[in-house]
Amino acid sequence: MSVICRRAGWADIPDLLHVEYKTMPGHKYLAAVREKFLDPSQGVLLAAEVDGVIAGVAHLAFLCDGGSWFEVLRVTPEYQKKGCGTAMWAEAFKICEEKKLANIRMYTGYKNVTSRKLAERFGLALTCQTREGVLSLEDVPEDADLSAAEGFVPVKSPERAAELASSLLGSYGGYFCRNRTFWEMGPALWQDLIAQGSLFEKDGSMVDIGARMELHKGFQMGLAGGDIKACAAMAKKMLVHTGLPAVTAMIPSADEALKESLEKEGFVFPEVQIIMLEKKFSW
């Protein structure tokens, strides 16, 4: 049996979509983001083959903080535990070395032992443990008082963002998360968020409301600090204004105070725990 991993192109998309269908029926994430995944400036799409048959897919994204994000690692059931995952991890490390990327990160569910063990075999270590809360537009009353959202303005400089975020570095562990993708907090991230126009401040409070992928499914609240009621009101106001279905907040699992504050504003937190693992490089 021959297992290889190679860099994929447009011609491979039908087979890669079939891998996604076989592993996650009804899931169409790869189809929705394929143009971004095939943009060489944003990362590399990988295909794993077993005796010439495409059996696995993964994507290594290049992040603005100089690191990388390993995502969408999927192998069709009949080819699992045959080396496809290992081959794609090895190719991702090769790309990291070629590009001199600062790190490689990935996420998985807290209970996904198989995914975590494979990442740990390649030297990644548990770095963050988080949970997601979701606020649906349908749960925002038509007569909701959103006056607390008044006064937010865009953050204008990385220096100002760093100043506002200084009190959040500890509680967030120094990481920012959207769409289950983690970046290190720092000048490069702040500059990118400012360019997107997603970072807002008011009276010392700061909130990020944007999305990395699939904005049509809703906003992501990358961070919130200061007056959480006001931050939540800003998110609700943007939901009402855009008509998007929901906003999702990823927060540190240990921050019970933040969780309780967001729950008071209508966010619902399932018991699911998300973990991020990371390996830093020094080429």
N, C-alpha and C positions, 0 to 999 in steps of 0.2 A: 504494500500500500504506500502510495506517494502522497505526502501532504506538503503543499507549498502555500505561501502567502505572497500576493503580488498587489501592485497598486492598480486600482480599478479605474475604468473610464465609462463614458456614456454607453458603450455597447454592452456593458455588464449589468446595467440597471435592471432589465427584466429579470435576470437570474437573481440579483440581489433582493429585489422586491419579493421574489418567490421565497427566499430564505426568511425574510421578515414574516411573510404570510404563514410559513410552516411553523415558525417559532412563536408568533404572536398573532393568531388569526383575528382579522378585523382591525388590526393596528396598521395605520398608514403613515407613520412618522417619516420613514425614509422617503416615501413618495413626496411628502410635503416639503422636505428640506433638501432634496437631491441636488438642486442647483447650487446651493451653498456648500454642500458636501463635496461637490466636484470642482469648486473654485480653488485652484492651487494656492491662492493668496490666503485662503482661510484654513487650509488643512489638506489632509490626504485621505481618500477613501480606499479601504482595503478589501480584498476578496481572498478568501481561503479556498483552496481547491483540494479535493481528495480524488486522486486518479483522474484529474481533468474535469471533475464535476464541482461547480461552485457550491460550497456547503456552508460558508461563513461570511460574515460582513462585520466591519468595524470602521470607525472614523477617528482619526487623530486631528483634533482642532488646534490651531495656533491661537493662543490668547494674547490679548494686548499687554499683559503683564510680563511677557517673555517666556511664559510657560506653555504647557500643552494640556489638552483634555482628551482622554481616551473614552470613547462613547459608542453606543449602539453595537456592542459586542454580542453577536447572535450567531448560533450554529444550529442548523437543522437537527431535529431529534435523532435521526438515524446516523448522523455523523458525530454526535457528541462523544467526548472522551476518547477521541482518536488523534488529538494533537492540533486541531484547528485553532482553538483558543490560544494555545502556546505559540503557534506560528505567527498569529496576528500580534500578540504581545511583543514577540521578538522583533518583528518588522517595525512596530511602533518605536521601540527603543533605538533601532537603527536610524529612523528618521529623526528622532530627538538628537542623536549624536551628529548627524549630518547638518542639522539646522542649528546646533548648539543651543537647544532650548533649555531653559533653566530648570524645568521639572516636568514630571508627568503626574496627572491626577485623574481620579475616576470616582464614581459614586456607585453605591449599591444599597440594597435594603439591609437593615441590620441582621436579618435572619437568613440572608442569602450567603450561606457558608461557602458554596462552591465558587462563586464569583470572588469573594473576599480571599479565599485561599490561593487562587490563581494569581491575584494581584500581589499578595504577600510573597509568593514564590519569586516574583520579579523585584522584590525589595521595597514595595510600597508599604507604608505604615498608616494606621488609623490616625487621622489628623483632626477631623471634626465629626461630631454627632449632632444631627439636626432633626427638626420635624417641620411639617408643612401645615399651614392653616389656610383655609379658603373662605373667602367672602363672596357670595353670589349676588349678582345684580338683583335677582328676584327677591332677595332678602333685605334689600334697601327700600324702606317704605317711601312711597311717593311724596309724603310730607316730611321726610327726614330733615332734621335741622343740620345743615352742612355749613353753618356759618363759621365753624372753627377752621374751615379750609381757607377762609379769606386771609390774605396777607402773605401766602407762600409766593416766593419768587425763585427763578432759576439760580442755582449756584454758578458763579461766574469764573472761578479760578480753582485750580488744583490745591493751591495753598489754603483757600477758604474751606474747601471740602475736607482737607486734612485736619484743619482746626476743628471743624464741626464733628468729625468722626473720631477725634482723639479719645473721647469718653466711651466710644463703642468698641475700640480695638480689643479690649479685654473680653467683654461679654461675647463678641462675635468671633473671638479667636483669631482676629486679623484677617478673616476671609469674608468675601461678599458672594452671595449666591443668587442666581436667576436660573429658572428652567433646569434646576438640578445641575448647574454648572458652577464651579467655584473659581474665583479669582482672588489673588492676594491684594489686600487693600494697600494702596500706595499711589504715587503720582500718576503712573501710567493708567491705572484704572480710573482715577478721578478725571483725568483728561478725556478719556473715552466716554464716560458717562455725561460729562459736560457737553461734549460734541453731540451726543444723542439728545440732549435736552431733557434728560430724565431725572435729574437731581435737583431737589427743591429745598429751600430753607425758609424758616420763619422763627424769629425770636430765639435763635439758638437751637431750634429743632431742625432735623434733616430727614428727608425721606426720598427714596428712589422708587420710581414707578415706571417700568418699561418692560421689555421682553427681549430675550435672545432669539427665540424661534416662535413661530406660530402665534403671532400676536392676536390673530382672530379668535383664539381660544381664551384670551384674557391677559391682563397685566400680571407682572411679577413685582412684588415689593421686595427689592433687593436688600434694603435695610431700613430701619426706622429708629430714630433716637430723639429723646427729649419729650415733647408733649405727644404721647401716643394717640390720644383722642384726636388731636389736630391732624396727625399724620394719617390716621384712618379716615378722617373726614375728607382729606385730600384725595385719597384713593377712591372713596365713594363718589366724590364729585366727578372724578375722571371716568368712572364706570357709567354714571348717569349721562355724562356729556357724550361719551363715545358709543354707548349701548353695548359695549363688550360684556361678555357673560359673567366674568369673575375676576378677582384679584387673588393671587396666591402669595403668601408670606412664608419664606423659609427662615426659621429662627433657631438659635442654639437650643438643644434639648434641655440644657441645664438652666436656662433663663425662664424660670417659672413666672417671675413678675411680668415679663414681656408677654408671655403666653396669656396670662390672666387679663392683662390690659387689652390685648387684641380680642380675646373672647368676649369681653364686655362690649366691644364694638361690632360683634357679629361674626367674627372669624370662627370657624369650626376646625378643630385639630383632631384628626384621627390618631390612633395609637401607633401608627406606622412610624418607624424611626429610619432616617436616611443617614448613611455614613459616607464620609469622603476619605480616601486614602491618597497618599502622595509619596513620591520619591524625588528628592532634589538632586541635581547633577552639578558636578564641578569639572567641566571638561578641560 
